[in-house]
Amino acid sequence: MSLSSFQPNPSGLGGSIDIYLNGQLVATWNVTDDSGNIVPNSFYHFVLEEHPATGNSVLLERDAFVAPNHGGAVSLSALPNVGRPGDILQFSASFAGSPADSQSKIKIYAVSGELVRNLSIANGVTSWDQANASSQKVAAGVYIAVLEGVNPSNGQKLRAAIQILVIH
């Protein structure tokens, strides 16, 4: 089983994740609960139960971070948001619909609060090779990406944060 990266809606609210089995699309989740409400930003655990002809059931499991609630003033996303060995995570950042400029930064923190890496932004995008400031690969775990910048329309300092999961 594999999952697409979370794809936010252009409105900044909601989105979807595609679920694949053996490379074939088997389902799409519109990031809503049973009542139709958009779920909160968080990690979600996906379990696909397969019942092959052999009679033994097989559970396939994956985790993904879903951020359907970006709000209108600031937007930060990472694709993929679950980093596997060799992945380069691509960040996209904007303030009031305008791409974040070179004065904005994305800081990667371990959940312990330790600053792992400081990333520069150009035209609203940057990337992270899952390495720390000393160019060593980071350990598997949860990391927080924090966007710090200024809203170009009013000069207000803005921040946004998302979680990223690194798997080895």
Sine and cosine of phi, psi and omega as CSV:
sin_phi,cos_phi,sin_psi,cos_psi,sin_omega,cos_omega
0.00,0.00,0.61,-0.79,0.11,-0.99
-0.67,-0.75,0.37,-0.93,-0.01,-1.00
-0.84,-0.54,0.60,-0.80,0.16,-0.99
-0.96,0.28,0.29,-0.96,0.16,-0.99
-0.93,0.38,0.44,-0.90,0.06,-1.00
-0.87,0.49,0.76,-0.65,0.01,-1.00
-0.93,-0.37,0.98,-0.21,-0.02,-1.00
-0.94,0.35,0.47,-0.88,0.11,-0.99
-0.95,0.32,0.48,-0.88,0.02,-1.00
-0.84,0.54,-0.42,0.91,-0.01,-1.00
-0.95,0.32,-0.26,0.97,-0.05,-1.00
1.00,-0.02,-0.08,1.00,0.06,-1.00
-0.83,-0.56,0.71,-0.70,0.02,-1.00
0.99,0.17,-0.13,-0.99,-0.02,-1.00
0.44,-0.90,-0.36,-0.93,-0.04,-1.00
-0.39,-0.92,0.32,-0.95,0.13,-0.99
-0.75,-0.66,0.75,-0.66,0.07,-1.00
-1.00,-0.05,0.63,-0.78,-0.01,-1.00
-0.91,-0.41,0.80,-0.59,-0.06,-1.00
-0.88,-0.47,0.58,-0.81,0.13,-0.99
-0.79,-0.62,0.85,-0.53,-0.05,-1.00
0.80,0.60,0.64,0.77,0.06,-1.00
0.98,0.18,-0.02,1.00,-0.02,-1.00
-0.95,-0.31,0.71,-0.70,0.04,-1.00
-0.90,0.43,0.84,-0.55,0.02,-1.00
-0.92,-0.40,-0.36,0.93,0.00,-1.00
-0.25,-0.97,0.36,-0.93,0.13,-0.99
-0.76,-0.65,0.77,-0.64,0.05,-1.00
-0.98,-0.21,0.79,-0.61,-0.04,-1.00
-1.00,-0.01,0.39,0.92,0.03,-1.00
0.75,0.66,0.68,0.74,0.11,-0.99
-0.85,-0.53,0.39,-0.92,0.05,-1.00
-1.00,0.08,-0.09,-1.00,-0.03,-1.00
-0.88,0.47,-0.38,0.93,0.01,-1.00
-1.00,-0.02,0.00,1.00,0.01,-1.00
1.00,0.03,0.11,0.99,0.02,-1.00
-1.00,0.07,0.62,-0.78,0.05,-1.00
-0.90,0.44,0.74,-0.67,-0.03,-1.00
-0.96,0.29,0.39,-0.92,0.03,-1.00
-0.95,0.30,0.35,-0.94,0.10,-1.00
-0.86,0.50,0.81,-0.58,0.00,-1.00
-0.04,-1.00,0.09,-1.00,0.17,-0.99
-0.99,0.12,0.61,-0.79,0.05,-1.00
-0.79,-0.61,0.60,-0.80,-0.03,-1.00
-0.97,-0.26,0.86,-0.51,-0.02,-1.00
-0.98,-0.20,0.74,-0.68,0.04,-1.00
-0.79,-0.61,0.84,-0.54,0.07,-1.00
-0.93,-0.38,0.85,-0.52,0.01,-1.00
-0.98,-0.19,0.85,-0.53,-0.02,-1.00
-0.94,-0.34,0.67,-0.74,0.01,-1.00
-0.88,-0.48,0.99,0.11,0.00,-1.00
-0.94,0.35,0.21,-0.98,-0.05,-1.00
-0.88,0.47,-0.34,0.94,0.00,-1.00
-0.93,0.38,-0.26,0.97,0.02,-1.00
1.00,-0.08,-0.29,0.96,0.04,-1.00
-1.00,0.05,0.76,-0.65,0.04,-1.00
-1.00,0.09,0.51,-0.86,-0.03,-1.00
-0.83,-0.55,0.76,-0.65,0.07,-1.00
-0.97,-0.23,0.81,-0.59,0.07,-1.00
-0.92,-0.39,0.79,-0.61,-0.11,-0.99
-0.78,-0.62,0.61,-0.79,0.06,-1.00
-0.54,-0.84,0.44,-0.90,0.08,-1.00
-0.91,-0.42,0.52,-0.86,0.07,-1.00
-0.52,-0.86,0.56,-0.83,0.11,-0.99
-1.00,-0.06,0.75,-0.66,-0.05,-1.00
-0.87,-0.50,0.79,-0.61,0.00,-1.00
-0.79,-0.61,0.96,0.26,-0.04,-1.00
-0.98,0.18,-0.15,0.99,-0.07,-1.00
-0.91,-0.41,1.00,0.05,-0.02,-1.00
-1.00,-0.02,-0.41,0.91,-0.09,-1.00
0.98,0.21,0.21,-0.98,-0.08,-1.00
-1.00,0.06,-0.50,0.87,-0.14,-0.99
-0.99,0.16,-0.58,0.81,-0.09,-1.00
-0.67,-0.74,0.65,-0.76,-0.02,-1.00
-0.69,-0.72,0.74,-0.67,0.06,-1.00
-0.64,-0.77,0.78,-0.63,0.06,-1.00
-0.62,-0.79,0.41,-0.91,0.04,-1.00
-0.77,-0.64,0.73,-0.69,0.04,-1.00
-0.78,-0.63,0.85,-0.53,-0.19,0.98
-0.95,0.31,0.29,-0.96,0.05,-1.00
-0.99,-0.16,0.00,1.00,0.20,-0.98
-0.87,-0.50,0.96,-0.28,-0.06,-1.00
-1.00,0.05,0.78,-0.63,0.07,-1.00
-0.94,-0.35,0.25,-0.97,-0.02,-1.00
-0.77,0.63,0.75,-0.66,0.02,-1.00
1.00,0.03,-0.24,0.97,0.02,-1.00
-0.93,0.36,0.59,-0.81,0.19,-0.98
-0.91,-0.41,0.88,-0.48,-0.05,-1.00
-0.99,0.14,0.77,-0.64,-0.01,-1.00
-0.98,-0.22,0.85,-0.53,0.01,-1.00
-0.98,-0.20,0.60,-0.80,0.09,-1.00
-0.80,-0.60,0.76,-0.65,-0.08,-1.00
-0.67,-0.74,0.64,-0.76,0.06,-1.00
-0.51,-0.86,0.41,-0.91,0.07,-1.00
-0.82,-0.57,0.82,-0.58,0.02,-1.00
0.77,0.64,0.61,0.79,0.04,-1.00
0.99,0.13,-0.10,1.00,0.03,-1.00
-0.98,-0.19,0.67,-0.75,0.01,-1.00
-0.84,0.54,0.64,-0.77,0.06,-1.00
-0.87,0.50,0.62,-0.78,-0.05,-1.00
-0.99,-0.11,-0.05,-1.00,-0.08,-1.00
-0.93,0.36,-0.20,0.98,0.08,-1.00
-0.99,0.15,-0.24,0.97,0.03,-1.00
-1.00,0.09,0.43,-0.90,0.01,-1.00
-0.69,-0.72,0.46,-0.89,0.21,-0.98
-0.90,-0.44,0.83,-0.56,0.02,-1.00
-0.94,-0.33,0.75,-0.66,0.02,-1.00
-0.98,-0.18,0.82,-0.57,0.00,-1.00
-0.87,-0.49,0.56,-0.83,0.23,-0.97
-0.96,0.27,0.34,-0.94,0.00,-1.00
-0.90,0.44,-0.30,0.95,0.07,-1.00
-0.96,0.29,-0.20,0.98,-0.02,-1.00
0.99,-0.17,-0.09,1.00,0.01,-1.00
-0.94,0.34,0.76,-0.65,0.08,-1.00
-0.95,0.31,0.85,-0.53,-0.05,-1.00
-0.99,-0.11,-0.67,0.74,-0.09,-1.00
-0.36,-0.93,0.54,-0.84,0.06,-1.00
-0.90,-0.44,0.85,-0.52,-0.07,-1.00
-0.93,-0.37,0.72,-0.70,0.10,-1.00
-1.00,0.10,0.48,-0.88,-0.02,-1.00
-0.89,-0.46,0.63,-0.78,0.13,-0.99
-0.72,-0.69,0.81,-0.59,0.00,-1.00
0.81,0.59,0.57,0.82,0.08,-1.00
0.99,0.13,0.10,1.00,-0.02,-1.00
-0.72,-0.70,0.44,-0.90,0.14,-0.99
-0.36,-0.93,0.09,-1.00,0.01,-1.00
-0.66,-0.75,0.35,-0.94,0.02,-1.00
-0.72,-0.69,0.81,-0.59,-0.02,-1.00
-1.00,0.01,0.28,0.96,-0.01,-1.00
0.89,0.45,0.51,0.86,0.05,-1.00
-0.90,-0.43,0.42,-0.91,0.05,-1.00
-1.00,0.09,-0.11,-0.99,-0.03,-1.00
-0.90,0.43,-0.34,0.94,0.03,-1.00
-1.00,-0.08,0.21,0.98,0.02,-1.00
0.92,0.39,0.35,0.94,0.08,-1.00
-1.00,-0.08,0.65,-0.76,0.02,-1.00
-0.88,0.47,0.66,-0.75,0.00,-1.00
-0.98,0.22,0.36,-0.93,0.04,-1.00
-0.96,0.29,0.36,-0.93,0.10,-1.00
-0.89,0.46,0.59,-0.81,0.03,-1.00
0.44,-0.90,-0.18,-0.98,-0.01,-1.00
-0.99,-0.13,0.71,-0.70,0.03,-1.00
-0.80,-0.59,0.44,-0.90,0.02,-1.00
-0.91,-0.41,0.81,-0.58,0.09,-1.00
-0.98,-0.19,0.83,-0.55,-0.04,-1.00
-0.90,-0.44,0.85,-0.53,0.07,-1.00
-1.00,-0.03,0.80,-0.61,0.07,-1.00
-0.83,-0.56,0.80,-0.60,-0.01,-1.00
-0.22,-0.98,-0.22,-0.98,-0.06,-1.00
-0.79,-0.61,0.72,-0.70,0.07,-1.00
-0.93,0.37,0.87,-0.49,-0.05,-1.00
-0.92,0.40,-0.36,0.93,-0.05,-1.00
-0.99,0.15,-0.43,0.90,-0.05,-1.00
-0.65,-0.76,0.02,1.00,0.04,-1.00
0.98,0.22,0.07,1.00,-0.02,-1.00
-0.94,0.33,0.72,-0.69,0.09,-1.00
-0.95,0.31,0.74,-0.67,-0.03,-1.00
-0.78,-0.62,0.48,-0.88,0.06,-1.00
-0.68,-0.74,0.49,-0.87,0.16,-0.99
-0.58,-0.82,0.49,-0.87,0.00,-1.00
-0.68,-0.73,0.60,-0.80,0.11,-0.99
-0.71,-0.71,0.38,-0.93,0.07,-1.00
-0.99,-0.12,0.54,-0.84,0.05,-1.00
-0.75,-0.66,0.67,-0.75,0.05,-1.00
-0.95,-0.30,0.78,-0.62,0.06,-1.00
-0.95,-0.33,0.82,-0.57,-0.03,-1.00
-0.89,-0.45,0.67,-0.75,0.10,-1.00
-0.90,-0.43,0.00,0.00,0.00,0.00
